Amino acid sequence: MKRILSSRRELAAAALIITLGVARVCQVLWFSLKANAGPGFPLDDPWIHIQFARNLREFGAFSYFRGEMVTAGSTSPLYTILLSIGFFFTSNEMLLSYVLGITFFAASGVFFALLLRRLVPDRPVFALAGLLVFLLEPRMEWAALSGMETTLFIAGVLASLYFFAARAWRILPVSLGVLLWIRPEGLVLTAILAAGGVYGAFLRRPLHAGGASHAGLRALWLQSRLSIGLLLVIDAAYFIMNYALSGSAFPNTYAAKIKYYSAGSSDFPANVYAFLTGGHMIVIALFAAIGSLLAVRDLVRGRRVESFLLVSWIVLMFLAYWRNLPYLYQEGRYMMPVIPPFLILGLMGASSAGEFLQRRFLARTDVRRYSPVAAALVMVPIAQFFAAGDAMAVRYAEACRYISERQVKTAHWLHDNLPEGAVVATHDIGAIGFYSGRRVIDMVGLVSPEMIPNLHNLDSLTAFLARGHVTHLAVLRSWFEIVNVNPLFQTDEAHPEIMEVFPFDPSRIHVVPGNVSGIEQLGLSYLANGESRTAISLFMAAIRLDPLSSRLHMNLGLAYMSAGRIGEAEASLGRSLEIQPTLWNARVALAQVEAARGRVDEAIVRLQGLLEENPDVVPAYALLGNLYAQGRHDTATARRYRDQYRRRVQEKGK
């Protein structure tokens, strides 16, 4: 870095700014630790890397369960290897992940400063201000604490771009080879820089008029042929490892996520546009537009190719994800590697805009060396990024709490309540795989490539789980809505996305198709608004599509009751209990049918028998309180049941 930041003062200033950036990230982490009374990750995937790393450390194999399931399930083999090395120094998986993420965040800052200094020469103060912009970008702070390989990949991307700009042909191919081991998207940058190298060779050593001499290309080849050979060896080793472990050139996660999320979002381009230009990015985005136009101008005029490579990386990453994985989620973590080049384009645009304004209005002669206008322009995004960081800290803490209250809590329940020989199928294998200590079957194919052909086919999925001797399911209700079997465990129903654990019985368990679930939810909304006739029509339409759902028949019975059609209500509720005798709410509803017919004693006997069988059916206490108060006029007993109802509601809410 000293060769670029030529003075000790610049070097000290850069080190201080990076230290401040790291301190800012640590502040975000401390806020989350205090808010949640403990560490966490904002998504489930980090524990996938950690589980692979722990097994690599303990068993010497890329496996997900005690030496079994050897598979190319880690999207980032290099990051997994680094984690496994870290386990020699600490057993604290959270501390290890935080340290690595923050370290690579700082390394990204170093290469960001070097690259910006190379592309905007003779303005060290401006480069230092640009470094502060990068370090304060809120999503970079999120990435540093995400437990993922994101900051490692960003550091690799920026390093490769810098080595290209510095004409470091011997080390560049090695950097690109290592980049592929961090994430498969490294191949995109390899292709971009290869094309840029060829084009740059023509710019520096153009062909003779007759095209007889290829001096530029020859010079490039002679300088980098050994490193290119090493690049091919590194890349070949990556492909060979994946193929040997899972029979494909890329990790399982690549194929699994492409198939699972292939439908994606129809407004993906609009989402990416908002991702790069919305909120705190609005000013830097305006400058990035200027920087991109200047990059195209430089390319057309044959001046330099480096800045256009930044544009190419952003565009090709967008096109690659639009084609294969058009889905922007988890703070847009898959598109985060385009943010630093986008910021550099913005800073280059701000520099040019400042130079223009200074020449136009201040008539200074030393604008190439110092431009206070450009420095002032950069102060605006610095202020915006700093302010946006507070909101990001809150979102980060909330996301960590969300994962801890669902995946982590469920994992600990599995560890404490299931026998050691249990086999758990789940779509979120991270925390459950790491903390439960139980063998995990992956329902979406991230570490189980044999599952990938069964995605989006519920019958094939059930058969696959049966062949895998699965004993339990652990699923988010919004992903796999299970009916006909009662959950053994579920997270708080008062919060969205409930995680549930079910015993797996292929003959009884039933997954509600997505289109049926939508119709059912619409019917429930009409029923809640008192429009029982419309609700009945919707529930009947859903039953025609899915006649095996006990819950649909129960909801139809409730709609009939609301419409005063007691006989039809009793028939529908009876059908729901034929499918699932332990559908407790349907049994409560049948007691309501008895009461509606004036058979209060029969209703009370039915409810008391239900509570003897399962004392946790909370609605039964409320109904018993009402029946004793209104039917038998026994206020003392009514009060006792109502008190039990309130107590159990309070316990359930804790």
Protein Blocks (a to p, Z undefined) as FASTA:
>chain_A
ZZmmmbfklmmmmmmmmmmmmmmmmmmmmmmmmmnopacdfbfklmmmmmmmmmmmmnop
acfbehiaiacfbfblmlmmmmmmmmmmocclklmmmmmmmmmmmmmmmmmmmmmmmmmg
hilklmmmmmmmmmmmmklmmmmmnopaklmmmmmmmmmmmmmmnopaklmmmmmmmmmm
mpmklmmmmmmmmmmmmmmmmmmmccdfkopacfklmmmmmmmmmmmmmmmmmmmmmmmm
mmmmnopabdfklmmmmmmmmnmpaklmmmmmmmmmgcjlmmmmmmmmmmmmmmmmmmmn
omamklmmmmmmmmmmmmmmmmmmgcceehilmmmmmmmmmmmmmmmmmmmmmmmmmmmm
nopaklmmocfklmmmmmmmmmmmmmmmmmmmmmmmmmmmmmmmmmmmmmmmmmmmpcfk
bccddfblmlmmmmnopacddfkommmmklmmmgoilklmmmmmmmnopabdcddfklmc
cehiacfbdcdfkbghiaddddddfklgccddfklmmmmmmmmmmmmnopamlmmmmmmm
mmmmmmmbmklmmmmmmmmmmnopaklmmmmmmmmmmmmmmlmklmmmmmmmmmmnopam
lmmmmmmmmmmmommlmklmmmmmmmmmmmnopaklmmmmmmmmmmmmmmmmZZ
